């Protein structure tokens, strides 16, 4: 897969059908099932300009040409084609870095029906100026960035040598659930699919077995240890051709993801992984799969060196694509991959490819939002624990520990060159201590962390809803009100953060002249004191003040905190700066119904 960049620069000598109006011209580009268009040119005339990039996903061997058409918006829902051209991609320049490619002029042709004849004649209309290239320096993202199995650029000339080999043994599964009924009884025809990099593999189908045994082995070259291999188990619903006419789909039984960076080199991991699937009625265990995995490293030094490299190719950082572009291009890439694999032998159905690539992972989900919130709180939990521990030190909950902290503080202040070595030594000791509890097997899906086992049924039903929604209006209204309540709380928190930031800006903005004057005088006095006082003395005094005994504390807020909270925030809701009273009244009249202002006295009140 390649990214195709089409830079539409300008067009010349257009021939609109209506000579009496300025044309509203735009360019539409089509590549296979992908269609994009530029904005309407601001230069209203027969020589419009755009200088706009259109990005597509193209697949080798580039059988489909790029079709460009220049169109005029003659009515709200009516466009007139002013000219077309077809560009074969086999002859397009391939760019490996950020150097600009040469621009070219392409002739536009217009199909005109000659009166009295049914055939069409092509005549010269105008020409268009473009810069087209196939981007080889990017990696075409066709899977979730969190579970990428390949991060190499498209152009093979930019590939680096492999650092090792990944061996996967798909041994067996046991305890599978019946996925369909056959002759009045439940049955399962299971097969496995594994994806790593550009290589997809599929095992044979074991017919009518809840404990299938495959015993198949596959290998991949590894170019980056920070990648993930995905193994999925599916039920084959297309055996004997009986269900093809009914539109049956292969049913997912579950999948397992293994991150290579969690594997020790040259060690064989043989482990059974649970197959968990989230349904609208909750998470369900569909069985277990037994895998054998080994990551062999050819050069430990090269692998360690890979940790210092950026994850994506350098073009993603020199000329980054926007988030909306990446989402659109990923969708197009997954469509192309599913179409290609659907024609392979044995074929991989569209639903199988989409499940392996997590096509719907970007959709809104209350469960995922809760899980991400608690993930953030778990990350911040360490800082919160340190804060609580420091608060206990300041309040002398354990006098011996507090005295030791005083001694350590004095040593670090008197010998500041020991601060960084002490921090790194402390981190080293923590890492060595936690080595005893390192994972013995590669981690798999955690239902507690993902909140899959505690999600409300309505939240799961919302997660499995189509887009646009197919639920009744009363359910949609209830979910909308729920989302509004959550957004209201988020809005309040964001507003509080903005208030603190505005108060910080108000320190020097003179919006409160007296408070700003006090702060400026304090800054002058503090600067003079700090200039003449050694830093170690200031640090010792500040540390002893913070760690003072509770007998010398009081529960009221401190003076600096009271002073900071006294600063005003920006009143943006009903405040109109630099507007006198008469103009304020007129502004309020514009915003609120005029019926409320029939009596001027009530306005002044």
C-alpha positions as CSV (number, residue, x, y, z in Angstrom):
1,X,0.0,0.0,0.0
2,X,1.1,3.5,-0.9
3,X,-0.1,7.0,0.0
4,X,-0.9,9.0,-3.1
5,X,-0.5,12.8,-2.8
6,X,-2.3,14.9,-5.3
7,X,-1.4,18.6,-5.0
8,X,-3.9,20.5,-7.2
9,X,-2.3,23.8,-8.0
10,X,-4.3,25.6,-10.7
11,X,-6.2,25.3,-13.9
12,X,-6.2,27.4,-17.1
13,X,-8.5,28.3,-19.9
14,X,-11.7,26.7,-18.5
15,X,-14.8,26.9,-20.7
16,X,-17.9,27.2,-18.5
17,X,-21.3,26.6,-20.1
18,X,-22.7,29.9,-18.8
19,X,-20.5,32.8,-20.0
20,X,-22.5,35.4,-18.0
21,X,-21.5,34.3,-14.5
22,X,-18.3,33.7,-12.6
23,X,-17.8,29.9,-12.3
24,X,-17.5,28.3,-8.9
25,X,-14.9,25.7,-9.7
26,X,-13.6,22.7,-7.7
27,X,-11.7,19.6,-8.6
28,X,-13.0,16.1,-7.9
29,X,-10.5,13.2,-7.8
30,X,-11.5,9.5,-7.8
31,X,-9.3,6.5,-7.2
32,X,-11.2,3.2,-7.0
33,X,-13.8,3.6,-4.3
34,X,-12.2,6.8,-2.9
35,X,-13.5,10.2,-3.9
36,X,-12.2,13.5,-2.7
37,X,-12.7,17.1,-3.8
38,X,-11.0,20.4,-3.2
39,X,-12.7,23.5,-1.9
40,X,-14.3,26.0,-4.4
41,X,-11.6,28.2,-5.8
42,X,-11.5,31.8,-4.3
43,X,-10.3,33.1,-7.7
44,X,-13.6,33.3,-9.6
45,X,-12.7,33.1,-13.2
46,X,-11.5,30.8,-16.0
47,X,-8.1,30.4,-14.3
48,X,-8.8,29.2,-10.8
49,X,-6.2,28.4,-8.2
50,X,-6.3,25.9,-5.2
51,X,-2.9,24.7,-4.1
52,X,-4.6,22.0,-2.0
53,X,-3.5,18.4,-1.2
54,X,-5.6,15.3,-1.6
55,X,-4.4,12.1,-0.1
56,X,-5.4,8.6,-1.3
57,X,-4.4,5.0,-0.6
58,X,-3.1,3.2,-3.7
59,X,-2.3,-0.5,-3.9
60,X,0.2,-2.2,-6.1
61,X,0.2,-3.1,-9.0
62,X,-1.7,0.2,-9.6
63,X,-4.4,-1.2,-11.9
64,X,-6.8,1.6,-11.4
65,X,-6.1,5.1,-12.8
66,X,-6.6,8.4,-11.0
67,X,-9.6,10.2,-12.5
68,X,-9.7,13.9,-12.1
69,X,-12.6,16.2,-13.1
70,X,-12.9,20.0,-13.0
71,X,-16.5,20.9,-12.2
72,X,-18.5,24.1,-11.9
73,X,-21.2,24.5,-9.2
74,X,-24.0,25.9,-11.3
75,X,-26.8,25.2,-8.7
76,X,-26.9,24.0,-5.1
77,X,-27.2,20.4,-6.2
78,X,-26.0,20.6,-9.8
79,X,-22.4,20.5,-11.0
80,X,-21.2,20.9,-14.6
81,X,-18.1,18.9,-15.7
82,X,-15.7,21.3,-17.4
83,X,-13.1,18.7,-18.2
84,X,-11.6,15.3,-17.2
85,X,-8.4,13.4,-17.3
86,X,-7.2,9.9,-16.4
87,X,-3.7,9.5,-15.0
88,X,-2.2,5.9,-14.8
89,X,-0.3,5.5,-11.5
90,X,2.4,3.3,-13.0
91,X,4.1,6.4,-14.4
92,X,3.8,8.6,-11.3
93,X,6.9,9.7,-9.5
94,X,7.8,7.8,-6.3
95,X,9.1,10.0,-3.5
96,X,11.2,8.6,-0.6
97,X,11.9,11.8,1.3
98,X,10.5,15.4,1.7
99,X,12.1,16.8,-1.4
100,X,9.6,18.4,-3.8
101,X,8.7,16.6,-7.0
102,X,8.3,18.3,-10.3
103,X,4.8,19.7,-11.2
104,X,3.2,18.9,-14.5
105,X,0.4,20.2,-16.7
106,X,-2.3,17.7,-17.8
107,X,-4.7,18.3,-20.6
108,X,-8.4,18.2,-19.7
109,X,-10.8,16.6,-22.1
110,X,-14.5,17.2,-22.4
111,X,-17.0,14.8,-23.8
112,X,-19.5,16.5,-26.1
113,X,-22.5,14.8,-27.7
114,X,-22.7,15.8,-31.3
115,X,-26.3,16.5,-32.4
116,X,-27.7,13.9,-34.7
117,X,-25.2,11.2,-33.7
118,X,-25.1,8.9,-30.7
119,X,-21.3,8.7,-30.5
120,X,-19.3,11.1,-28.3
121,X,-16.4,13.2,-29.5
122,X,-13.6,14.3,-27.2
123,X,-12.4,17.8,-27.7
124,X,-9.7,19.8,-25.9
125,X,-11.1,22.0,-23.1
126,X,-8.3,23.3,-20.9
127,X,-5.4,22.1,-18.7
128,X,-4.7,21.6,-15.1
129,X,-1.5,22.1,-13.1
130,X,-0.7,19.4,-10.5
131,X,2.1,17.8,-8.5
132,X,1.4,14.0,-8.1
133,X,3.6,11.5,-6.3
134,X,3.5,8.2,-4.5
135,X,4.8,8.7,-0.9
136,X,7.2,5.9,-0.1
137,X,8.5,7.5,3.1
138,X,5.3,7.0,5.1
139,X,3.9,3.9,6.7
140,X,0.3,3.2,5.6
141,X,-1.6,2.6,8.8
142,X,-4.2,-0.1,8.3
143,X,-4.5,-1.1,12.0
144,X,-4.8,0.6,15.3
145,X,-1.7,2.5,16.2
146,X,-1.7,0.9,19.7
147,X,-1.5,-2.6,18.2
148,X,0.6,-2.0,15.1
149,X,2.5,-5.0,13.8
150,X,4.5,-3.2,11.2
151,X,5.9,0.3,11.3
152,X,8.2,0.2,8.2
153,X,7.9,2.8,5.4
154,X,6.3,1.7,2.2
155,X,9.4,1.9,0.0
156,X,11.5,-1.2,0.3
157,X,14.7,0.9,-0.3
158,X,14.1,2.4,3.2
159,X,13.8,-0.9,5.0
160,X,16.5,-1.8,7.5
161,X,17.7,-5.3,8.2
162,X,15.6,-7.6,10.4
163,X,16.6,-7.9,14.1
164,X,15.1,-11.4,14.7
165,X,12.5,-14.0,13.9
166,X,9.1,-14.6,15.5
167,X,7.9,-18.2,15.6
168,X,4.3,-18.9,16.4
169,X,2.9,-22.4,17.1
170,X,-0.9,-22.6,17.0
171,X,-1.4,-25.8,18.9
172,X,-5.0,-26.3,19.9
173,X,-8.1,-24.9,21.6
174,X,-10.4,-26.3,24.2
175,X,-13.7,-25.5,25.8
176,X,-15.1,-23.7,22.7
177,X,-18.7,-22.8,22.8
178,X,-21.2,-24.0,20.1
179,X,-21.5,-21.3,17.5
180,X,-24.3,-22.7,15.3
181,X,-26.8,-25.4,15.1
182,X,-26.4,-28.3,12.7
183,X,-28.9,-31.1,12.4
184,X,-30.5,-30.1,15.7
185,X,-27.3,-29.9,17.8
186,X,-24.6,-27.2,18.5
187,X,-21.4,-27.4,16.6
188,X,-18.3,-25.3,15.9
189,X,-16.0,-25.4,12.8
190,X,-13.0,-23.4,14.1
191,X,-10.0,-22.0,12.3
192,X,-7.3,-19.5,13.3
193,X,-6.0,-16.3,11.6
194,X,-2.7,-14.7,12.6
195,X,-1.4,-11.3,11.4
196,X,2.0,-9.8,11.8
197,X,3.3,-7.2,9.5
198,X,2.1,-7.6,5.9
199,X,1.8,-11.4,6.3
200,X,-1.5,-13.0,7.1
201,X,-1.8,-16.7,7.7
202,X,-4.9,-19.0,8.2
203,X,-5.0,-22.5,9.6
204,X,-7.1,-25.3,8.3
205,X,-10.7,-25.6,9.6
206,X,-11.3,-28.3,12.1
207,X,-14.9,-29.5,11.5
208,X,-17.4,-30.2,14.3
209,X,-15.0,-30.0,17.3
210,X,-15.1,-28.0,20.6
211,X,-11.4,-28.9,21.2
212,X,-9.7,-28.5,17.7
213,X,-6.1,-29.4,17.3
214,X,-4.2,-27.5,14.6
215,X,-0.5,-28.0,15.4
216,X,0.7,-25.5,12.8
217,X,3.7,-23.3,12.9
218,X,4.5,-20.0,11.2
219,X,7.4,-17.6,11.2
220,X,7.9,-13.9,10.6
221,X,10.8,-11.6,10.3
222,X,10.9,-9.0,13.0
223,X,12.0,-5.4,12.3
224,X,10.9,-3.7,15.5
225,X,10.4,-5.2,18.9
226,X,7.7,-2.7,19.8
227,X,5.1,-4.4,17.7
228,X,2.1,-6.7,18.3
229,X,1.0,-10.1,16.8
230,X,-2.7,-10.7,16.6
231,X,-4.2,-14.2,16.6
232,X,-8.0,-14.6,16.1
233,X,-10.2,-17.7,16.2
234,X,-13.4,-17.9,14.1
235,X,-16.2,-20.2,13.2
236,X,-16.4,-21.1,9.5
237,X,-20.0,-20.6,8.3
238,X,-19.2,-21.1,4.6
239,X,-18.5,-24.8,4.5
240,X,-20.0,-26.8,1.6
241,X,-21.4,-23.6,0.2
242,X,-24.7,-24.0,2.0
243,X,-24.8,-20.6,3.7
244,X,-23.3,-18.4,1.0
245,X,-26.7,-17.5,-0.5
246,X,-28.1,-16.5,2.9
247,X,-25.3,-14.0,3.5
248,X,-23.8,-15.9,6.5
249,X,-20.7,-14.4,8.2
250,X,-17.9,-16.1,9.9
251,X,-18.5,-15.7,13.7
252,X,-15.7,-14.4,15.9
253,X,-14.7,-16.7,18.8
254,X,-12.0,-14.4,20.3
255,X,-8.6,-13.0,19.7
256,X,-5.2,-12.7,21.5
257,X,-2.6,-10.0,21.2
258,X,1.0,-10.5,22.2
259,X,3.4,-7.6,22.3
260,X,6.9,-8.7,21.3
261,X,8.6,-6.3,23.7
262,X,7.1,-8.4,26.6
263,X,8.9,-11.5,25.4
264,X,12.3,-12.6,26.5
265,X,14.6,-13.5,23.7
266,X,15.1,-17.2,22.7
267,X,12.6,-18.3,25.3
268,X,9.6,-20.5,24.3
269,X,6.4,-19.4,25.9
270,X,3.7,-22.1,26.0
271,X,0.5,-20.8,27.5
272,X,-3.3,-21.0,27.2
273,X,-5.0,-17.7,26.6
274,X,-8.7,-17.1,27.3
275,X,-10.8,-16.2,24.3
276,X,-13.1,-13.3,25.4
277,X,-15.7,-11.6,23.3
278,X,-17.8,-8.6,24.2
279,X,-21.5,-9.0,23.4
280,X,-24.4,-6.6,24.0
281,X,-25.4,-8.7,27.1
282,X,-21.8,-8.6,28.5
283,X,-18.4,-10.2,28.2
284,X,-18.3,-13.9,27.6
285,X,-15.5,-16.5,27.6
286,X,-15.7,-18.6,24.5
287,X,-12.9,-21.0,25.3
288,X,-9.1,-21.1,25.5
289,X,-6.4,-21.3,22.8
290,X,-3.0,-22.9,23.4
291,X,-0.1,-21.1,21.8
292,X,3.7,-21.5,21.7
293,X,5.6,-18.3,20.9
294,X,9.4,-17.7,20.6
295,X,11.2,-14.5,19.7
296,X,14.7,-15.1,18.5
297,X,17.0,-12.1,18.3
298,X,19.9,-12.2,15.8
299,X,21.7,-9.2,17.4
300,X,20.9,-7.9,20.9
301,X,22.8,-4.7,20.2
302,X,20.7,-3.9,17.1
303,X,17.5,-4.6,19.1
304,X,18.5,-2.3,21.9
305,X,19.4,0.3,19.3
306,X,15.8,0.1,18.0
307,X,14.5,1.5,21.2
308,X,16.2,4.8,20.4
309,X,14.5,5.2,17.0
310,X,11.2,6.9,16.4
311,X,8.3,4.4,16.1
312,X,7.1,5.8,12.7
313,X,9.2,6.7,9.6
314,X,10.7,10.2,9.6
315,X,8.2,11.5,7.1
316,X,5.4,11.2,9.7
317,X,7.4,13.8,11.7
318,X,8.8,16.0,9.0
319,X,5.5,16.4,7.2
320,X,2.8,15.0,9.5
321,X,-0.7,14.2,8.3
322,X,-3.7,15.5,10.2
323,X,-5.8,13.4,12.5
324,X,-8.7,13.5,10.1
325,X,-6.5,12.5,7.2
326,X,-5.1,9.5,9.1
327,X,-8.6,8.4,10.1
328,X,-9.8,8.6,6.5
329,X,-6.7,6.9,5.1
330,X,-6.9,4.1,7.6
331,X,-10.5,3.4,6.7
332,X,-9.6,3.3,3.0
333,X,-6.6,1.1,3.7
334,X,-8.7,-1.4,5.7
335,X,-11.2,-1.6,2.8
336,X,-8.4,-2.3,0.3
337,X,-6.9,-5.0,2.5
338,X,-10.2,-6.7,3.1
339,X,-11.0,-6.7,-0.6
340,X,-7.5,-8.2,-1.4
341,X,-7.7,-10.9,1.2
342,X,-11.2,-11.7,0.2
343,X,-9.8,-12.8,-3.2
344,X,-7.0,-14.8,-1.7
345,X,-6.9,-18.6,-1.3
346,X,-8.1,-19.5,1.2
347,X,-10.2,-16.3,1.4
348,X,-10.5,-14.1,4.5
349,X,-13.9,-12.6,4.8
350,X,-14.5,-8.9,5.3
351,X,-15.8,-9.4,8.9
352,X,-12.7,-11.4,9.8
353,X,-10.3,-8.7,8.5
354,X,-12.2,-5.9,10.2
355,X,-12.2,-7.8,13.5
356,X,-8.5,-8.4,13.3
357,X,-7.8,-4.7,12.4
358,X,-10.2,-3.2,15.0
359,X,-12.0,-1.2,12.4
360,X,-14.7,0.1,14.9
361,X,-12.3,1.0,17.7
362,X,-12.6,4.8,17.1
363,X,-16.4,4.8,17.7
364,X,-17.8,6.4,20.9
365,X,-18.2,4.0,23.8
366,X,-19.1,4.9,27.4
367,X,-17.3,1.8,28.6
368,X,-14.1,2.8,26.9
369,X,-14.4,6.3,28.2
370,X,-14.7,5.0,31.8
371,X,-11.8,2.7,31.3
372,X,-9.6,5.5,29.9
373,X,-10.6,7.7,32.8
374,X,-9.6,5.1,35.4
375,X,-6.4,4.4,33.5
376,X,-5.5,8.0,33.9
377,X,-6.4,7.9,37.6
378,X,-4.3,4.8,37.9
379,X,-1.3,6.5,36.3
380,X,-1.8,9.5,38.6
381,X,-2.3,7.2,41.6
382,X,1.5,7.1,42.1
383,X,1.7,10.9,42.4
384,X,-1.4,11.0,44.6
385,X,0.3,8.4,46.9
386,X,3.5,10.4,47.1
387,X,1.4,13.5,47.9
388,X,-0.4,11.6,50.7
389,X,2.9,10.3,52.1
390,X,4.4,13.8,52.0
391,X,1.4,15.2,53.8
392,X,1.9,12.6,56.5
393,X,5.5,13.7,56.8
394,X,4.5,17.3,57.1
395,X,1.9,16.4,59.8
396,X,4.4,14.3,61.8
397,X,2.3,11.2,61.7
398,X,5.4,9.1,62.2
399,X,8.0,11.3,64.0
400,X,11.0,9.0,63.3
401,X,10.3,9.1,59.5
402,X,9.9,12.8,59.6
403,X,13.2,13.3,61.4
404,X,15.0,11.1,58.9
405,X,13.4,13.2,56.1
406,X,14.7,16.3,57.8
407,X,18.2,14.8,57.9
408,X,18.1,13.8,54.3
409,X,16.8,17.2,53.3
410,X,19.7,18.9,55.1
411,X,22.2,16.7,53.4
412,X,20.8,17.3,49.9
413,X,20.7,21.1,50.4
414,X,24.2,21.2,51.7
415,X,25.4,18.9,48.9
416,X,23.1,19.5,45.9
417,X,25.3,17.5,43.6
418,X,23.9,14.4,45.3
419,X,20.3,15.1,44.3
420,X,20.3,13.5,40.8
421,X,22.4,10.4,41.8
422,X,20.1,9.8,44.8
423,X,17.0,9.9,42.5
424,X,18.5,7.6,39.9
425,X,19.7,5.2,42.6
426,X,16.2,5.2,44.2
427,X,14.7,4.4,40.8
428,X,17.2,1.6,40.3
429,X,16.4,0.0,43.6
430,X,12.6,0.2,42.8
431,X,13.2,-1.6,39.5
432,X,15.3,-4.3,41.1
433,X,12.7,-4.8,43.8
434,X,9.8,-5.2,41.3
435,X,11.8,-7.7,39.2
436,X,10.5,-10.5,41.4
437,X,7.0,-9.8,40.3
438,X,7.7,-9.5,36.6
439,X,5.1,-11.3,34.3
440,X,5.8,-14.9,33.7
441,X,3.6,-15.0,30.6
442,X,2.7,-12.4,28.0
443,X,-0.2,-10.4,29.4
444,X,-3.6,-10.7,27.7
445,X,-7.0,-9.0,27.9
446,X,-7.9,-7.6,31.3
447,X,-11.6,-7.5,31.7
448,X,-11.3,-5.5,35.0
449,X,-9.1,-2.8,33.3
450,X,-11.4,-2.6,30.2
451,X,-14.6,-2.5,32.4
452,X,-16.0,-5.2,30.1
453,X,-17.3,-7.2,33.1
454,X,-18.9,-4.3,34.9
455,X,-20.4,-2.3,32.1
456,X,-24.1,-1.4,32.2
457,X,-26.3,-3.3,29.6
458,X,-27.5,0.0,28.1
459,X,-23.8,1.2,27.7
460,X,-23.0,-2.0,25.9
461,X,-26.1,-1.7,23.7
462,X,-25.0,1.9,22.8
463,X,-21.5,0.5,22.0
464,X,-22.9,-2.0,19.6
465,X,-25.3,0.4,18.0
466,X,-24.8,1.3,14.3
467,X,-23.7,4.7,13.0
468,X,-26.0,6.5,12.4
469,X,-28.1,5.0,15.2
470,X,-30.9,2.5,14.6
471,X,-32.4,2.7,18.1
472,X,-35.9,4.2,19.0
473,X,-36.1,8.0,19.6
474,X,-36.8,7.6,23.4
475,X,-33.6,5.6,23.9
476,X,-31.6,8.0,21.8
477,X,-33.0,10.9,23.9
478,X,-32.1,9.2,27.1
479,X,-28.5,8.6,25.9
480,X,-28.3,12.2,24.7
481,X,-29.4,13.5,28.1
482,X,-26.9,11.2,29.8
483,X,-24.1,12.5,27.6
484,X,-25.1,16.1,28.3
485,X,-24.9,15.5,32.0
486,X,-21.4,14.0,31.7
487,X,-20.4,16.8,29.3
488,X,-21.7,19.3,31.9
489,X,-19.4,18.0,34.6
490,X,-16.5,18.0,32.2
491,X,-17.4,21.6,31.2
492,X,-17.3,22.6,34.9
493,X,-13.9,21.0,35.5
494,X,-12.5,22.7,32.3
495,X,-14.0,26.0,33.5
496,X,-12.3,25.7,36.9
497,X,-8.9,24.9,35.2
498,X,-9.4,28.0,33.0
499,X,-10.3,30.1,36.0
500,X,-7.0,29.2,37.7
501,X,-5.1,29.9,34.6
502,X,-6.7,33.3,34.2
503,X,-6.0,34.2,37.8
504,X,-2.3,33.3,37.1
505,X,-2.4,35.6,34.1
506,X,-4.1,38.3,36.2
507,X,-1.0,38.6,38.5
508,X,0.6,41.0,36.0
509,X,-2.3,42.2,33.9
510,X,-3.4,45.0,36.3
511,X,-7.0,43.9,36.0
512,X,-7.0,44.3,39.8
513,X,-4.7,47.2,40.3
514,X,-4.2,46.8,44.1
515,X,-3.5,43.1,43.9
516,X,-1.1,43.5,41.0
517,X,0.7,46.3,42.8
518,X,1.2,44.1,45.9
519,X,2.5,41.3,43.7
520,X,4.9,43.5,41.9
521,X,6.3,45.0,45.1
522,X,6.6,41.4,46.5
523,X,8.6,40.3,43.4
524,X,10.9,43.3,43.9
525,X,11.6,42.5,47.5
526,X,12.0,38.8,46.8
527,X,14.5,39.5,44.0
528,X,16.6,41.7,46.3
529,X,16.5,39.2,49.2
530,X,17.4,36.3,46.9
531,X,20.3,38.2,45.3
532,X,21.9,38.8,48.7
533,X,21.0,35.6,50.4
534,X,22.7,32.3,49.6
535,X,20.4,29.8,47.9
536,X,21.1,27.0,50.4
537,X,19.9,29.3,53.2
538,X,16.7,30.0,51.4
539,X,16.1,26.3,50.6
540,X,16.7,25.3,54.2
541,X,14.3,28.0,55.5
542,X,11.6,27.0,53.0
543,X,12.0,23.3,53.7
544,X,11.8,23.8,57.5
545,X,8.7,26.0,57.0
546,X,7.0,23.3,54.9
547,X,7.9,20.5,57.3
548,X,7.1,22.5,60.4
549,X,5.3,20.7,63.3
550,X,1.4,20.7,63.4
551,X,1.6,22.8,66.5
552,X,2.7,25.7,64.3
553,X,0.0,25.1,61.7
554,X,-3.6,26.3,61.4
555,X,-6.4,24.9,59.3
556,X,-7.2,28.1,57.5
557,X,-5.9,28.6,54.0
558,X,-2.4,30.1,53.7
559,X,-1.9,33.8,52.9
560,X,-0.5,33.2,49.4
561,X,-3.4,31.0,48.5
562,X,-5.9,33.6,49.8
563,X,-4.1,36.2,47.8
564,X,-4.2,34.1,44.6
565,X,-7.9,33.3,45.0
566,X,-8.7,37.0,45.3
567,X,-7.7,37.6,41.7
568,X,-10.6,37.9,39.2
569,X,-11.1,35.6,36.3
570,X,-12.3,36.6,32.9
571,X,-16.1,37.1,33.0
572,X,-17.1,36.0,29.5
573,X,-20.8,35.0,29.8
574,X,-22.6,38.3,30.2
575,X,-19.7,40.8,30.4
576,X,-19.2,43.0,27.4
577,X,-15.8,44.8,27.9
578,X,-15.4,48.5,26.8
579,X,-19.2,48.9,26.3
580,X,-21.1,51.6,28.1
581,X,-24.5,51.1,29.7
582,X,-26.6,52.1,26.7
583,X,-24.7,49.7,24.4
584,X,-25.0,47.0,27.0
585,X,-28.8,47.4,27.1
586,X,-28.9,47.2,23.2
587,X,-26.7,44.1,23.3
588,X,-29.0,42.4,25.8
589,X,-32.0,43.3,23.7
590,X,-30.3,41.5,20.8
591,X,-29.7,38.4,22.8
592,X,-32.9,38.1,24.8
593,X,-36.5,38.3,23.5
594,X,-37.6,41.9,22.9
595,X,-40.9,41.1,24.7
596,X,-39.0,41.2,28.0
597,X,-37.9,44.8,27.5
598,X,-41.2,46.5,27.0
599,X,-40.5,48.5,30.2
600,X,-37.1,50.2,30.3
601,X,-37.2,50.5,34.1
602,X,-37.1,46.7,34.5
603,X,-34.0,46.6,32.4
604,X,-32.2,49.1,34.6
605,X,-33.3,47.2,37.7
